[in-house]
C-alpha cells in the first residue's frame, strides 16, 4: 500500500522524460544546444494567448504571403 504513490511519481517522471527525448532525438548537436538554451524561456511563454493576440499573429502571417 505504501508503494502506490512512488509508482505513480516514477511513471509521471518517465512520461515527461520520454516526451523530451522524442522532441530532441532527431536534432544535431548545434540544434540541441540551441534548444536547451531556449527551453526555459519557451516554458515561460503564455500558453493560452488572448483571441486578439492570435488574430494579430494570423494577420501578420497572411501579410507575408
N, C-alpha and C positions, 0 to 999 in steps of 0.2 A: 504494500500500500504506500509506503514512503517513497518508492522509486518512480511513481507515476509522474510527478512534476519534473523530475530530472529527464525522463524520456521525452516529454513534450518540449522542454527547453533545447535539448540536443537536436530534435527534429527541426525546430524552427531555425536553429543556427545552421544546420546542414542545408536547408532550403535556400536561405539567403546567400550562403557561400556558393551554392550551385548557380544561382541567378547571376551573381557577379562573374563567375568563371565562364558562363556561357556568353556573357556580353563581351568579355575580353579575350576569349580564346583564339580568335582569328586576327588579332591585332599584331602588328610588328612591334619591335622594341620601342621605336620612337613614338609611335601612336599610343602605346601602353603608358609610357612616361607622361605624355600629354594628357591622357585620360585621367591618370591618378592625380595630376596636378590640378585638374578642374573638378574632380569628383565631389569634393566638399562644397564647393561653390554651387555646383549643379543641384546638390541635395537641398540647398537653402532656397532655391527658386520657389516661387509661389506655385503650388500645384493646382489650384483652382482659380485661374485668372478671371477677371470680370468679362462680361459679354462685350463691353466696349474695347477691351484690350484685344480680344480675339478678332473682332471686326477690324481693328486697326492693322493687325498683322496680316489678315487676309487681303485687305485693300492694298497694302504695300506690296504683297506678293503678286497680286494681279497687275499692279502698275509696272512691274518689272518685265512683263511679257511683251 
